[in-house]
Amino acid sequence: MTVASRLRTLAAAVTAVVAPLALAPAALADTATPENPVGPASHAIDNIYRAVIGTTMVIFILVGGWLVYSAIRFRARPGRPIEPPQVHGSSRLEWGWTIVPVLILIGLAGYTFHKLPDVKDAPADSMVVNVVAQQFQFSYVYGANSGAAEGKPPSTATTLVVPEDTPVKLEVHAKDVVHDWWVPSLGPKIDAIPGQTTTTWFEANEPGTYHGQCAEFCGVGHSTMAITVKVVPAAEWESFAGGLK
Ligand SMILES: [Cu+2]
């Protein structure tokens, strides 16, 4: 092996590890984790996501680091046999690389199940909002515990207005085809399925306007099927709900 070809081999090995590492931040920014979690449901999703990505990044760095180390440490040199010493049938090693991944997966699954109630279970005293999905908009009417009269839509039927720091249970219906209600900052995606009522919940701990998008391709107007949730302070909610009696 010439010096040039050795350097090329080394460069290829290093690139194989470093390039994905360099691209990782961009990939992470573009995944399904809420960019700005503002309540318990979205925080739980964010925590699960970080546990998984943290664990996999550590494994990636350890394995990639070992690869680079081995490429350098055992590279071809004059007077050294091309093939390094081979190890066969090491039960210890094989048990190790079987059991350790199993334990890691059990740990991640346990943590996920521990967090799942925060993602899925609406508190019993939640205010109820009925969500109706149809081609191509979501509309809302208030239900139990809301402060507004039951069956009343918000003043703009396609903008959901809710109070800050209040659990909101969504009961989701579809009139035509399958849609999916998803505001990443607030909580999980929830399918709207004709003939069924699906439920999810969120609680927003910061006032503001949160945006989402139908997350199930539902026809030509799918891309225009935006979601707007306006979270207002308690006092503002009182006067808003008072106007919906
Ligand atoms: Cu849709």
Residues whose N, C-alpha, C, O or C-beta is under 5 A from the ligand:
A	BS01	CU	V178 H179 D180 C214 E216 C218 M225
